[in-house]
Amino acid sequence: MNTVLGERAPRAATAYASNCFDEAAAAQMEQLVADFGRMYRERNEALEQIARAHHECLLRLSLAADFKDDDTGVHIVRIGFLAEALALALGESPAQARMLRKAAPMHDIGKIGTPDAVLKKAGPLTPPEREVMNRHAEIGESILGRSRIPLFELAALVALNHHERFDGTGYPNRRAGAQIPLAARITAVVDFYDALTMDRVYRKAFAPQEALAMLVAERGKAFDPRVVDAFVEGFAAMEALRQSINAQGLDFRALLDEQ
């Protein structure tokens, strides 16, 4: 037998076996990567579904709180879309504005813990009643702040800070100016305007121009001048958006949409 040929045969067999092993290992690796990719997608989809369900539950709780002031429940819908529009007018990214649309409607969720005798009182509140009323900001932050999901972290910030005043005389922490998160400054402006233009148990709605004048009067006092100016500049569009929401009869589920 040729010695050279005899040596080549085992080498060829070894090379063939090695190639087969490499191909099998590569195939297994590809399958492993594919499986991990599928598991990652499924995990993300599950987390998104959980977050959406969580958001819907909190919006329902916000709606229950809102029903104490507004028996239609559409106030929180208007707050969401007006906050989104104003954030965009102030140069926030579409993603940031969209997140605020979802977070801002939960700003008064803490009112679920405010007694109706205080919340619906027709006359001025006594100092003890005012103290009870003011607690809703911290109650809301407590309800919303038990999550690491960015949406609910933002909602907690808004709930805690939306009654802070630009001049530092608000509550609960007397923050001023830029110490107040921008999301809360935006929400405070649209909440003030929208609340004035709806009927309350203790008064009738103000006309849009009256409400706008009252908003401008608080420029630099209760509200950030830059945010007020952006609202005034886009007032026609803001009021048209508010009227469109009323006409369509949108409910809180519209806030959950990604678009």
C-alpha positions in Angstrom: 0.0 0.0 0.0 1.2 3.4 -0.9 2.4 5.1 2.4 1.4 8.5 1.2 -2.1 7.4 0.3 -2.3 5.6 3.6 -1.6 8.7 5.5 -4.0 10.9 3.5 -7.0 8.7 4.1 -7.2 9.3 7.9 -6.5 13.0 7.4 -9.3 13.2 4.9 -11.7 11.4 7.3 -10.6 13.7 10.1 -11.2 16.8 7.9 -14.6 15.5 6.8 -15.6 14.8 10.4 -14.4 18.3 11.5 -16.4 19.9 8.7 -19.5 18.0 9.7 -19.0 19.0 13.3 -18.5 22.7 12.3 -21.6 22.7 10.2 -23.7 21.0 13.0 -22.3 23.5 15.6 -23.1 26.4 13.3 -26.6 25.1 12.8 -27.1 24.7 16.5 -25.7 28.2 17.1 -28.1 29.7 14.5 -31.0 27.9 16.1 -29.9 29.1 19.5 -29.7 32.7 18.3 -33.1 32.3 16.7 -34.6 30.9 19.9 -33.2 33.7 22.0 -34.5 36.2 19.5 -38.0 34.7 19.7 -37.9 34.6 23.5 -36.7 38.2 23.6 -39.6 39.3 21.3 -42.1 37.3 23.3 -40.8 38.8 26.6 -41.0 42.3 25.2 -44.5 41.8 24.0 -45.5 40.4 27.3 -44.0 43.4 29.1 -45.8 45.7 26.8 -49.1 44.0 27.4 -48.5 44.2 31.2 -47.6 47.9 31.0 -50.7 48.6 28.8 -52.9 46.8 31.3 -51.3 48.7 34.2 -51.8 51.9 32.3 -55.5 51.1 31.6 -56.1 50.3 35.3 -54.6 53.6 36.4 -56.5 55.5 33.8 -59.7 53.9 35.1 -58.8 55.0 38.6 -58.1 58.5 37.2 -61.4 58.4 35.5 -63.1 57.5 38.8 -61.4 60.5 40.5 -62.4 62.7 37.6 -66.0 61.7 37.8 -66.1 63.6 41.1 -65.6 66.8 39.2 -66.8 66.0 35.7 -69.6 63.5 35.2 -68.6 62.9 31.5 -65.0 61.8 32.3 -63.8 63.5 29.1 -61.6 66.1 31.0 -58.7 63.6 31.4 -58.9 62.9 27.6 -58.7 66.6 26.8 -55.8 67.0 29.2 -53.8 64.3 27.6 -54.1 65.5 24.0 -53.7 69.2 24.9 -50.6 68.4 26.9 -49.2 66.5 24.0 -49.9 69.4 21.6 -48.4 72.0 23.9 -45.3 69.8 24.5 -44.8 69.7 20.7 -45.2 73.4 20.4 -42.5 73.8 23.0 -40.1 71.7 21.0 -40.4 68.4 22.8 -39.8 65.3 20.7 -42.9 63.4 19.4 -41.9 60.5 21.7 -41.7 62.7 24.8 -45.0 64.5 23.9 -46.7 61.1 23.3 -45.6 59.9 26.7 -46.9 63.1 28.3 -50.3 62.5 26.5 -50.5 59.2 28.4 -49.1 60.5 31.8 -50.8 63.9 32.2 -54.4 62.5 32.5 -53.3 60.8 35.7 -52.3 64.1 37.4 -55.3 64.1 39.7 -55.5 60.4 40.5 -54.9 61.3 44.1 -58.3 62.9 44.3 -59.7 59.3 44.6 -58.7 59.8 48.3 -60.3 63.2 48.8 -63.7 63.3 50.5 -66.6 64.6 48.4 -67.5 67.0 51.2 -64.1 68.8 50.5 -63.8 68.2 46.8 -67.4 69.3 45.9 -67.7 72.1 48.5 -69.4 75.1 46.8 -67.8 77.8 49.0 -64.2 78.5 50.1 -62.4 75.8 51.9 -61.4 76.2 55.5 -57.7 75.8 56.3 -58.1 72.2 57.5 -60.2 71.4 54.4 -57.5 73.0 52.2 -54.9 70.8 53.8 -57.0 67.7 53.0 -57.5 68.9 49.4 -53.8 69.5 49.0 -52.8 66.0 50.0 -54.1 64.7 46.7 -50.8 65.6 45.0 -48.8 63.4 47.3 -51.4 60.6 47.3 -51.2 60.6 43.5 -47.4 60.4 43.5 -47.7 57.5 46.0 -50.1 55.6 43.8 -48.1 56.2 40.6 -44.5 56.1 42.0 -44.3 52.4 42.7 -43.1 51.5 39.2 -39.8 51.7 37.3 -41.7 52.0 34.0 -40.8 55.5 32.5 -44.4 56.3 31.8 -45.5 55.9 35.4 -42.4 57.6 36.7 -43.3 60.6 34.6 -47.0 60.4 35.7 -45.8 60.4 39.3 -43.7 63.5 38.8 -46.7 65.3 37.2 -49.1 64.2 39.9 -46.7 65.5 42.6 -45.8 68.8 41.0 -48.8 70.0 39.0 -49.9 72.3 41.8 -46.5 73.9 42.3 -46.5 77.5 41.2 -43.8 79.2 39.1 -43.3 81.8 41.8 -42.7 79.2 44.5 -45.9 79.6 46.4 -47.5 76.3 45.4 -47.7 72.9 47.0 -46.7 70.5 48.3 -43.0 71.4 48.2 -43.0 75.1 47.2 -40.8 74.5 44.2 -40.2 77.4 41.8 -39.3 78.0 38.2 -37.2 75.2 36.6 -37.3 73.2 39.8 -40.8 72.2 38.6 -40.5 69.5 35.9 -41.5 70.8 32.5 -44.1 68.0 32.2 -45.9 69.3 35.3 -45.6 73.0 34.1 -47.3 72.0 30.8 -50.0 69.9 32.5 -50.7 72.7 35.0 -51.4 75.2 32.1 -53.7 72.9 30.1 -55.5 71.7 33.3 -56.2 75.3 34.4 -57.6 76.3 31.0 -59.6 73.2 30.5 -61.1 73.2 34.0 -62.2 76.8 33.5 -64.0 76.0 30.3 -66.1 73.2 31.8 -69.1 73.3 34.1 -68.4 72.6 37.8 -70.7 71.9 40.6 -70.1 75.4 42.0 -70.0 77.5 38.8 -70.8 77.5 35.1 -68.1 77.2 32.4 -66.2 80.3 31.3 -66.1 81.2 27.7 -62.8 80.3 25.9 -61.5 83.9 25.7 -62.4 84.6 29.3 -60.5 81.5 30.3 -57.5 82.5 28.2 -57.4 86.0 29.8 -57.4 84.3 33.2 -54.6 82.1 32.2 -52.5 85.0 30.9 -53.1 86.9 34.2 -51.3 84.1 36.0 -48.3 84.2 33.6 -45.1 84.3 35.7 -47.1 83.7 38.9 -48.7 80.3 38.8 -47.4 79.4 35.4 -44.2 79.3 33.4 -44.2 82.3 31.0 -42.7 80.3 28.2 -45.4 77.6 28.5 -48.2 80.2 28.7 -46.8 82.1 25.6 -46.7 78.8 23.6 -50.4 78.1 24.6 -51.4 81.7 23.6 -49.6 81.5 20.3 -51.3 78.2 19.5 -54.6 79.0 21.1 -56.7 78.6 18.0 -55.4 75.1 17.4 -55.6 74.2 21.1 -59.3 75.3 21.3 -60.1 73.5 18.0 -58.5 70.3 19.4 -60.5 70.6 22.6 -63.7 71.1 20.7 -62.9 68.2 18.4 -62.4 65.8 21.3 -65.8 66.9 22.7 -67.5 66.4 19.3 -66.0 62.9 18.9 -66.9 61.8 22.4 -63.5 60.2 22.9 -63.0 58.1 26.0 -59.9 57.3 27.9 -59.0 54.4 25.5 -58.0 57.0 22.9 -55.1 57.9 25.2 -53.7 54.3 24.9 -53.2 54.5 21.2 -49.6 54.7 20.0 -50.3 57.2 17.2 
